[in-house]
Amino acid sequence: MAPSRDRRPGFSRRAQYGLFVTYILGIAGAVVGAVLLALSTFNPAAFAVARAAVAEATTPVAAATGGVVRAVASVPEAIGTWWRVHDENAALRARLERARGALLVGRQARLENVRLRALLALRDRGPEVVVAARIVSTSASSTRRYGLLNAGSLQGVADGQPVRGPEGLIGRVLYVGPNTARVLLVTDAESVVPVRRTRDGRPALAAGRGDGLIDIRTIDTADGRFRPGDIFVTSGTGGMFVPGVPVARVLRAGTDSAPARPFARPDVIDYAIVHRAFMPPPPSAPTPAPTPTPTATSDS
Protein backbone atom coordinates (compact mmCIF):
# COMPACT_ATOMS: atom_id res chain seq x y z
CA MET A 1 0.00 0.00 0.00
CA ALA A 2 1.44 3.37 -1.02
CA PRO A 3 2.21 5.84 1.83
CA SER A 4 -0.19 8.68 2.28
CA ARG A 5 0.84 12.07 0.99
CA ASP A 6 -0.76 13.77 3.98
CA ARG A 7 2.23 14.82 6.22
CA ARG A 8 0.14 16.26 9.04
CA PRO A 9 1.40 15.18 12.48
CA GLY A 10 -1.56 13.00 13.18
CA PHE A 11 -4.23 13.98 15.60
CA SER A 12 -1.86 15.28 18.37
CA ARG A 13 -2.78 18.85 19.09
CA ARG A 14 0.49 19.44 20.95
CA ALA A 15 2.46 18.49 17.89
CA GLN A 16 0.23 20.64 15.73
CA TYR A 17 0.65 23.66 18.03
CA GLY A 18 4.41 23.13 18.10
CA LEU A 19 4.63 23.02 14.35
CA PHE A 20 2.41 26.10 14.10
CA VAL A 21 4.56 28.09 16.53
CA THR A 22 7.68 27.06 14.61
CA TYR A 23 6.16 28.37 11.40
CA ILE A 24 5.11 31.61 13.07
CA LEU A 25 8.59 32.18 14.56
CA GLY A 26 10.24 31.42 11.26
CA ILE A 27 7.98 33.83 9.40
CA ALA A 28 8.43 36.47 12.10
CA GLY A 29 12.23 36.10 11.96
CA ALA A 30 12.17 36.42 8.20
CA VAL A 31 9.99 39.53 8.39
CA VAL A 32 12.17 41.13 11.06
CA GLY A 33 15.29 40.33 9.06
CA ALA A 34 13.77 41.82 5.94
CA VAL A 35 12.71 44.95 7.83
CA LEU A 36 16.16 45.37 9.35
CA LEU A 37 17.79 44.84 5.97
CA ALA A 38 15.54 47.43 4.35
CA LEU A 39 16.07 49.80 7.28
CA SER A 40 19.84 49.50 7.11
CA THR A 41 19.72 50.08 3.35
CA PHE A 42 17.31 52.98 3.07
CA ASN A 43 17.65 54.61 6.57
CA PRO A 44 20.99 53.88 8.23
CA ALA A 45 20.41 56.41 11.02
CA ALA A 46 17.21 54.70 12.19
CA PHE A 47 18.95 51.34 11.93
CA ALA A 48 21.79 52.61 14.19
CA VAL A 49 19.23 53.79 16.77
CA ALA A 50 17.50 50.41 16.71
CA ARG A 51 20.82 48.59 17.00
CA ALA A 52 21.77 50.75 19.98
CA ALA A 53 18.44 50.04 21.66
CA VAL A 54 18.87 46.31 21.16
CA ALA A 55 22.41 46.53 22.52
CA GLU A 56 21.18 48.40 25.62
CA ALA A 57 18.55 45.75 26.19
CA THR A 58 20.85 42.77 25.73
CA THR A 59 23.93 44.12 27.55
CA PRO A 60 22.82 43.12 31.11
CA VAL A 61 21.86 39.67 29.91
CA ALA A 62 25.16 39.29 28.05
CA ALA A 63 27.10 40.53 31.10
CA ALA A 64 25.34 38.09 33.43
CA THR A 65 25.80 35.25 30.97
CA GLY A 66 29.50 36.14 30.56
CA GLY A 67 29.97 36.20 34.33
CA VAL A 68 28.42 32.76 34.65
CA VAL A 69 30.56 31.45 31.82
CA ARG A 70 33.73 32.92 33.32
CA ALA A 71 32.85 31.53 36.75
CA VAL A 72 32.29 28.07 35.33
CA ALA A 73 35.49 28.31 33.28
CA SER A 74 37.48 29.42 36.34
CA VAL A 75 36.49 26.39 38.43
CA PRO A 76 39.21 24.09 37.04
CA GLU A 77 41.81 26.85 37.41
CA ALA A 78 40.71 27.47 41.01
CA ILE A 79 40.95 23.76 41.81
CA GLY A 80 44.43 23.61 40.28
CA THR A 81 45.48 26.72 42.20
CA TRP A 82 44.19 25.20 45.46
CA TRP A 83 46.19 22.03 44.96
CA ARG A 84 49.29 24.01 44.02
CA VAL A 85 48.94 26.26 47.07
CA HIS A 86 48.32 23.20 49.27
CA ASP A 87 51.51 21.54 48.04
CA GLU A 88 53.51 24.74 48.46
CA ASN A 89 52.12 25.19 51.97
CA ALA A 90 53.12 21.63 52.90
CA ALA A 91 56.61 22.21 51.49
CA LEU A 92 56.96 25.49 53.40
CA ARG A 93 55.78 23.83 56.61
CA ALA A 94 58.35 21.06 56.19
CA ARG A 95 61.05 23.64 55.52
CA LEU A 96 59.96 25.59 58.60
CA GLU A 97 60.20 22.47 60.76
CA ARG A 98 63.71 21.79 59.47
CA ALA A 99 64.68 25.41 60.07
CA ARG A 100 63.19 25.27 63.57
CA GLY A 101 65.26 22.20 64.40
CA ALA A 102 68.39 23.87 63.09
CA LEU A 103 67.55 26.99 65.11
CA LEU A 104 67.18 24.95 68.30
CA VAL A 105 70.48 23.23 67.65
CA GLY A 106 72.11 26.61 67.05
CA ARG A 107 70.69 28.05 70.26
CA GLN A 108 71.84 25.04 72.22
CA ALA A 109 75.31 25.33 70.71
CA ARG A 110 75.40 29.04 71.54
CA LEU A 111 74.41 28.40 75.17
CA GLU A 112 76.96 25.63 75.41
CA ASN A 113 79.58 27.91 73.91
CA VAL A 114 78.80 30.64 76.43
CA ARG A 115 78.97 28.13 79.29
CA LEU A 116 82.27 26.67 78.14
CA ARG A 117 83.73 30.13 77.62
CA ALA A 118 82.73 31.10 81.16
CA LEU A 119 84.23 27.87 82.46
CA LEU A 120 87.44 28.50 80.53
CA ALA A 121 87.68 32.06 81.84
CA LEU A 122 87.03 30.78 85.35
CA ARG A 123 89.82 28.26 84.96
CA ASP A 124 92.20 30.92 83.63
CA ARG A 125 91.47 33.23 86.57
CA GLY A 126 91.82 30.56 89.22
CA PRO A 127 95.38 29.40 89.80
CA GLU A 128 94.07 27.04 92.48
CA VAL A 129 92.23 24.92 89.88
CA VAL A 130 92.97 21.22 90.16
CA VAL A 131 91.10 19.84 87.15
CA ALA A 132 88.10 20.48 84.92
CA ALA A 133 85.96 17.33 84.83
CA ARG A 134 82.67 16.20 83.38
CA ILE A 135 79.69 15.63 85.64
CA VAL A 136 78.77 12.09 84.68
CA SER A 137 75.58 11.77 86.72
CA THR A 138 73.61 13.20 89.62
CA SER A 139 71.25 11.59 92.11
CA ALA A 140 68.45 14.11 91.81
CA SER A 141 65.76 11.43 92.18
CA SER A 142 66.95 10.03 95.53
CA THR A 143 66.82 11.46 99.03
CA ARG A 144 70.53 12.31 98.86
CA ARG A 145 72.09 14.74 96.46
CA TYR A 146 75.35 13.51 94.98
CA GLY A 147 77.24 14.14 91.79
CA LEU A 148 79.84 11.98 90.09
CA LEU A 149 82.91 13.40 88.34
CA ASN A 150 85.07 11.51 85.86
CA ALA A 151 88.28 12.60 87.61
CA GLY A 152 89.87 11.22 90.74
CA SER A 153 93.07 10.91 92.70
CA LEU A 154 95.11 10.23 89.57
CA GLN A 155 94.13 13.70 88.35
CA GLY A 156 94.92 15.37 91.70
CA VAL A 157 91.43 15.41 93.21
CA ALA A 158 91.29 15.01 96.98
CA ASP A 159 88.61 14.81 99.66
CA GLY A 160 87.13 18.12 100.75
CA GLN A 161 88.02 20.11 97.64
CA PRO A 162 85.27 22.52 96.49
CA VAL A 163 83.56 22.01 93.13
CA ARG A 164 82.01 24.85 91.16
CA GLY A 165 80.57 25.63 87.77
CA PRO A 166 80.25 28.80 85.71
CA GLU A 167 77.09 29.83 87.60
CA GLY A 168 78.26 29.15 91.14
CA LEU A 169 79.12 26.61 93.82
CA ILE A 170 78.15 22.98 93.17
CA GLY A 171 79.45 21.26 96.30
CA ARG A 172 82.54 19.59 97.68
CA VAL A 173 84.35 16.33 97.04
CA LEU A 174 83.19 13.64 99.46
CA TYR A 175 84.96 10.53 98.21
CA VAL A 176 87.78 10.03 95.73
CA GLY A 177 88.58 7.02 93.60
CA PRO A 178 91.39 6.59 91.09
CA ASN A 179 89.39 8.11 88.21
CA THR A 180 86.11 9.18 89.81
CA ALA A 181 85.02 11.48 92.60
CA ARG A 182 81.72 11.71 94.45
CA VAL A 183 80.55 15.27 95.12
CA LEU A 184 78.23 16.27 97.95
CA LEU A 185 75.94 18.84 96.36
CA VAL A 186 74.99 22.03 98.18
CA THR A 187 71.34 20.93 98.05
CA ASP A 188 72.00 17.76 100.07
CA ALA A 189 70.61 17.71 103.61
CA GLU A 190 74.10 17.07 105.02
CA SER A 191 75.66 20.06 103.24
CA VAL A 192 76.34 23.26 105.19
CA VAL A 193 78.27 26.13 103.59
CA PRO A 194 79.27 29.37 105.35
CA VAL A 195 77.98 32.29 103.28
CA ARG A 196 77.52 36.03 103.48
CA ARG A 197 74.95 38.42 102.04
CA THR A 198 76.31 40.57 99.25
CA ARG A 199 74.43 43.76 100.10
CA ASP A 200 75.69 44.08 103.66
CA GLY A 201 78.10 41.20 104.26
CA ARG A 202 75.98 39.60 106.99
CA PRO A 203 77.08 36.00 107.64
CA ALA A 204 74.74 33.05 107.37
CA LEU A 205 74.70 29.33 106.68
CA ALA A 206 73.46 27.71 103.47
CA ALA A 207 72.03 24.32 104.41
CA GLY A 208 70.70 21.88 101.83
CA ARG A 209 67.10 20.76 102.03
CA GLY A 210 67.29 17.63 99.89
CA ASP A 211 64.62 18.87 97.46
CA GLY A 212 66.74 20.96 95.12
CA LEU A 213 66.60 24.10 97.29
CA ILE A 214 68.70 25.61 100.06
CA ASP A 215 67.77 27.05 103.45
CA ILE A 216 69.58 30.27 104.35
CA ARG A 217 69.87 30.30 108.13
CA THR A 218 70.97 33.20 110.23
CA ILE A 219 73.76 32.87 112.76
CA ASP A 220 73.30 36.37 114.13
CA THR A 221 70.14 37.51 115.90
CA ALA A 222 70.85 41.18 115.19
CA ASP A 223 69.22 41.15 111.74
CA GLY A 224 67.72 37.82 110.80
CA ARG A 225 65.36 39.12 108.12
CA PHE A 226 65.84 37.81 104.60
CA ARG A 227 64.34 39.49 101.58
CA PRO A 228 63.42 37.94 98.23
CA GLY A 229 66.30 38.44 95.83
CA ASP A 230 69.05 38.49 98.48
CA ILE A 231 72.21 36.96 97.02
CA PHE A 232 74.58 34.91 99.12
CA VAL A 233 78.17 34.00 98.28
CA THR A 234 80.76 31.91 100.04
CA SER A 235 82.44 33.70 102.94
CA GLY A 236 85.60 31.63 103.16
CA THR A 237 84.97 30.82 106.81
CA GLY A 238 86.33 27.39 107.67
CA GLY A 239 89.05 27.53 105.04
CA MET A 240 87.41 25.17 102.54
CA PHE A 241 85.47 27.33 100.04
CA VAL A 242 87.03 30.23 98.17
CA PRO A 243 85.33 33.52 99.18
CA GLY A 244 82.97 35.23 96.75
CA VAL A 245 81.60 32.21 94.88
CA PRO A 246 77.83 32.64 94.20
CA VAL A 247 75.73 30.12 96.12
CA ALA A 248 72.01 30.96 96.11
CA ARG A 249 69.30 33.61 95.73
CA VAL A 250 66.51 33.95 98.31
CA LEU A 251 63.04 33.11 96.98
CA ARG A 252 60.75 34.23 99.81
CA ALA A 253 61.08 36.47 102.82
CA GLY A 254 61.94 34.91 106.15
CA THR A 255 63.01 35.83 109.66
CA ASP A 256 65.43 33.19 110.88
CA SER A 257 65.59 31.16 107.66
CA ALA A 258 64.44 31.51 104.09
CA PRO A 259 64.32 29.17 101.09
CA ALA A 260 66.76 29.94 98.30
CA ARG A 261 67.53 28.55 94.86
CA PRO A 262 71.14 27.62 94.08
CA PHE A 263 72.76 29.33 91.12
CA ALA A 264 74.49 26.14 89.92
CA ARG A 265 72.25 23.26 88.89
CA PRO A 266 74.24 20.05 88.32
CA ASP A 267 71.42 18.51 86.29
CA VAL A 268 72.01 21.06 83.51
CA ILE A 269 75.79 21.48 83.85
CA ASP A 270 78.15 19.31 81.83
CA TYR A 271 81.50 20.37 83.22
CA ALA A 272 82.71 21.48 86.62
CA ILE A 273 85.98 22.72 88.09
CA VAL A 274 87.61 21.25 91.16
CA HIS A 275 89.51 23.80 93.28
CA ARG A 276 92.06 23.34 95.95
CA ALA A 277 90.83 24.18 99.42
CA PHE A 278 91.00 27.88 100.27
CA MET A 279 93.16 27.13 103.28
CA PRO A 280 94.63 23.67 102.97
CA PRO A 281 94.65 21.68 106.18
CA PRO A 282 97.86 21.94 108.18
CA PRO A 283 100.32 19.17 107.61
CA SER A 284 100.15 16.38 110.08
CA ALA A 285 102.67 16.48 112.88
CA PRO A 286 105.67 14.31 112.21
CA THR A 287 105.69 11.08 114.09
CA PRO A 288 108.52 11.13 116.61
CA ALA A 289 111.14 8.53 116.07
CA PRO A 290 111.19 5.84 118.73
CA THR A 291 113.85 6.30 121.42
CA PRO A 292 116.50 3.61 121.00
CA THR A 293 116.64 1.20 123.88
CA PRO A 294 120.08 1.19 125.51
CA THR A 295 121.78 -2.12 125.38
CA ALA A 296 123.47 -3.55 128.44
CA THR A 297 127.26 -3.84 128.24
CA SER A 298 129.31 -6.26 130.29
CA ASP A 299 132.21 -5.06 132.46
CA SER A 300 135.52 -6.01 131.16
matplotlib code that plots the C-alpha trace (Angstrom):
import matplotlib.pyplot as plt

x = [0.0, 1.4, 2.2, -0.2, 0.8, -0.8, 2.2, 0.1, 1.4, -1.6, -4.2, -1.9, -2.8, 0.5, 2.5, 0.2, 0.7, 4.4, 4.6, 2.4, 4.6, 7.7, 6.2, 5.1, 8.6, 10.2, 8.0, 8.4, 12.2, 12.2, 10.0, 12.2, 15.3, 13.8, 12.7, 16.2, 17.8, 15.5, 16.1, 19.8, 19.7, 17.3, 17.6, 21.0, 20.4, 17.2, 19.0, 21.8, 19.2, 17.5, 20.8, 21.8, 18.4, 18.9, 22.4, 21.2, 18.5, 20.8, 23.9, 22.8, 21.9, 25.2, 27.1, 25.3, 25.8, 29.5, 30.0, 28.4, 30.6, 33.7, 32.8, 32.3, 35.5, 37.5, 36.5, 39.2, 41.8, 40.7, 41.0, 44.4, 45.5, 44.2, 46.2, 49.3, 48.9, 48.3, 51.5, 53.5, 52.1, 53.1, 56.6, 57.0, 55.8, 58.3, 61.1, 60.0, 60.2, 63.7, 64.7, 63.2, 65.3, 68.4, 67.5, 67.2, 70.5, 72.1, 70.7, 71.8, 75.3, 75.4, 74.4, 77.0, 79.6, 78.8, 79.0, 82.3, 83.7, 82.7, 84.2, 87.4, 87.7, 87.0, 89.8, 92.2, 91.5, 91.8, 95.4, 94.1, 92.2, 93.0, 91.1, 88.1, 86.0, 82.7, 79.7, 78.8, 75.6, 73.6, 71.2, 68.4, 65.8, 67.0, 66.8, 70.5, 72.1, 75.3, 77.2, 79.8, 82.9, 85.1, 88.3, 89.9, 93.1, 95.1, 94.1, 94.9, 91.4, 91.3, 88.6, 87.1, 88.0, 85.3, 83.6, 82.0, 80.6, 80.3, 77.1, 78.3, 79.1, 78.1, 79.4, 82.5, 84.3, 83.2, 85.0, 87.8, 88.6, 91.4, 89.4, 86.1, 85.0, 81.7, 80.6, 78.2, 75.9, 75.0, 71.3, 72.0, 70.6, 74.1, 75.7, 76.3, 78.3, 79.3, 78.0, 77.5, 74.9, 76.3, 74.4, 75.7, 78.1, 76.0, 77.1, 74.7, 74.7, 73.5, 72.0, 70.7, 67.1, 67.3, 64.6, 66.7, 66.6, 68.7, 67.8, 69.6, 69.9, 71.0, 73.8, 73.3, 70.1, 70.8, 69.2, 67.7, 65.4, 65.8, 64.3, 63.4, 66.3, 69.1, 72.2, 74.6, 78.2, 80.8, 82.4, 85.6, 85.0, 86.3, 89.0, 87.4, 85.5, 87.0, 85.3, 83.0, 81.6, 77.8, 75.7, 72.0, 69.3, 66.5, 63.0, 60.8, 61.1, 61.9, 63.0, 65.4, 65.6, 64.4, 64.3, 66.8, 67.5, 71.1, 72.8, 74.5, 72.2, 74.2, 71.4, 72.0, 75.8, 78.1, 81.5, 82.7, 86.0, 87.6, 89.5, 92.1, 90.8, 91.0, 93.2, 94.6, 94.6, 97.9, 100.3, 100.2, 102.7, 105.7, 105.7, 108.5, 111.1, 111.2, 113.8, 116.5, 116.6, 120.1, 121.8, 123.5, 127.3, 129.3, 132.2, 135.5]
y = [0.0, 3.4, 5.8, 8.7, 12.1, 13.8, 14.8, 16.3, 15.2, 13.0, 14.0, 15.3, 18.9, 19.4, 18.5, 20.6, 23.7, 23.1, 23.0, 26.1, 28.1, 27.1, 28.4, 31.6, 32.2, 31.4, 33.8, 36.5, 36.1, 36.4, 39.5, 41.1, 40.3, 41.8, 44.9, 45.4, 44.8, 47.4, 49.8, 49.5, 50.1, 53.0, 54.6, 53.9, 56.4, 54.7, 51.3, 52.6, 53.8, 50.4, 48.6, 50.7, 50.0, 46.3, 46.5, 48.4, 45.8, 42.8, 44.1, 43.1, 39.7, 39.3, 40.5, 38.1, 35.3, 36.1, 36.2, 32.8, 31.4, 32.9, 31.5, 28.1, 28.3, 29.4, 26.4, 24.1, 26.8, 27.5, 23.8, 23.6, 26.7, 25.2, 22.0, 24.0, 26.3, 23.2, 21.5, 24.7, 25.2, 21.6, 22.2, 25.5, 23.8, 21.1, 23.6, 25.6, 22.5, 21.8, 25.4, 25.3, 22.2, 23.9, 27.0, 25.0, 23.2, 26.6, 28.1, 25.0, 25.3, 29.0, 28.4, 25.6, 27.9, 30.6, 28.1, 26.7, 30.1, 31.1, 27.9, 28.5, 32.1, 30.8, 28.3, 30.9, 33.2, 30.6, 29.4, 27.0, 24.9, 21.2, 19.8, 20.5, 17.3, 16.2, 15.6, 12.1, 11.8, 13.2, 11.6, 14.1, 11.4, 10.0, 11.5, 12.3, 14.7, 13.5, 14.1, 12.0, 13.4, 11.5, 12.6, 11.2, 10.9, 10.2, 13.7, 15.4, 15.4, 15.0, 14.8, 18.1, 20.1, 22.5, 22.0, 24.8, 25.6, 28.8, 29.8, 29.2, 26.6, 23.0, 21.3, 19.6, 16.3, 13.6, 10.5, 10.0, 7.0, 6.6, 8.1, 9.2, 11.5, 11.7, 15.3, 16.3, 18.8, 22.0, 20.9, 17.8, 17.7, 17.1, 20.1, 23.3, 26.1, 29.4, 32.3, 36.0, 38.4, 40.6, 43.8, 44.1, 41.2, 39.6, 36.0, 33.0, 29.3, 27.7, 24.3, 21.9, 20.8, 17.6, 18.9, 21.0, 24.1, 25.6, 27.1, 30.3, 30.3, 33.2, 32.9, 36.4, 37.5, 41.2, 41.1, 37.8, 39.1, 37.8, 39.5, 37.9, 38.4, 38.5, 37.0, 34.9, 34.0, 31.9, 33.7, 31.6, 30.8, 27.4, 27.5, 25.2, 27.3, 30.2, 33.5, 35.2, 32.2, 32.6, 30.1, 31.0, 33.6, 33.9, 33.1, 34.2, 36.5, 34.9, 35.8, 33.2, 31.2, 31.5, 29.2, 29.9, 28.6, 27.6, 29.3, 26.1, 23.3, 20.0, 18.5, 21.1, 21.5, 19.3, 20.4, 21.5, 22.7, 21.3, 23.8, 23.3, 24.2, 27.9, 27.1, 23.7, 21.7, 21.9, 19.2, 16.4, 16.5, 14.3, 11.1, 11.1, 8.5, 5.8, 6.3, 3.6, 1.2, 1.2, -2.1, -3.6, -3.8, -6.3, -5.1, -6.0]
z = [0.0, -1.0, 1.8, 2.3, 1.0, 4.0, 6.2, 9.0, 12.5, 13.2, 15.6, 18.4, 19.1, 21.0, 17.9, 15.7, 18.0, 18.1, 14.3, 14.1, 16.5, 14.6, 11.4, 13.1, 14.6, 11.3, 9.4, 12.1, 12.0, 8.2, 8.4, 11.1, 9.1, 5.9, 7.8, 9.3, 6.0, 4.4, 7.3, 7.1, 3.3, 3.1, 6.6, 8.2, 11.0, 12.2, 11.9, 14.2, 16.8, 16.7, 17.0, 20.0, 21.7, 21.2, 22.5, 25.6, 26.2, 25.7, 27.6, 31.1, 29.9, 28.0, 31.1, 33.4, 31.0, 30.6, 34.3, 34.6, 31.8, 33.3, 36.8, 35.3, 33.3, 36.3, 38.4, 37.0, 37.4, 41.0, 41.8, 40.3, 42.2, 45.5, 45.0, 44.0, 47.1, 49.3, 48.0, 48.5, 52.0, 52.9, 51.5, 53.4, 56.6, 56.2, 55.5, 58.6, 60.8, 59.5, 60.1, 63.6, 64.4, 63.1, 65.1, 68.3, 67.6, 67.1, 70.3, 72.2, 70.7, 71.5, 75.2, 75.4, 73.9, 76.4, 79.3, 78.1, 77.6, 81.2, 82.5, 80.5, 81.8, 85.3, 85.0, 83.6, 86.6, 89.2, 89.8, 92.5, 89.9, 90.2, 87.1, 84.9, 84.8, 83.4, 85.6, 84.7, 86.7, 89.6, 92.1, 91.8, 92.2, 95.5, 99.0, 98.9, 96.5, 95.0, 91.8, 90.1, 88.3, 85.9, 87.6, 90.7, 92.7, 89.6, 88.3, 91.7, 93.2, 97.0, 99.7, 100.8, 97.6, 96.5, 93.1, 91.2, 87.8, 85.7, 87.6, 91.1, 93.8, 93.2, 96.3, 97.7, 97.0, 99.5, 98.2, 95.7, 93.6, 91.1, 88.2, 89.8, 92.6, 94.5, 95.1, 98.0, 96.4, 98.2, 98.0, 100.1, 103.6, 105.0, 103.2, 105.2, 103.6, 105.3, 103.3, 103.5, 102.0, 99.3, 100.1, 103.7, 104.3, 107.0, 107.6, 107.4, 106.7, 103.5, 104.4, 101.8, 102.0, 99.9, 97.5, 95.1, 97.3, 100.1, 103.5, 104.3, 108.1, 110.2, 112.8, 114.1, 115.9, 115.2, 111.7, 110.8, 108.1, 104.6, 101.6, 98.2, 95.8, 98.5, 97.0, 99.1, 98.3, 100.0, 102.9, 103.2, 106.8, 107.7, 105.0, 102.5, 100.0, 98.2, 99.2, 96.8, 94.9, 94.2, 96.1, 96.1, 95.7, 98.3, 97.0, 99.8, 102.8, 106.2, 109.7, 110.9, 107.7, 104.1, 101.1, 98.3, 94.9, 94.1, 91.1, 89.9, 88.9, 88.3, 86.3, 83.5, 83.9, 81.8, 83.2, 86.6, 88.1, 91.2, 93.3, 96.0, 99.4, 100.3, 103.3, 103.0, 106.2, 108.2, 107.6, 110.1, 112.9, 112.2, 114.1, 116.6, 116.1, 118.7, 121.4, 121.0, 123.9, 125.5, 125.4, 128.4, 128.2, 130.3, 132.5, 131.2]

ax = plt.figure().add_subplot(projection="3d")
ax.plot(x, y, z, "-o")
ax.set_aspect("equal")
plt.show()
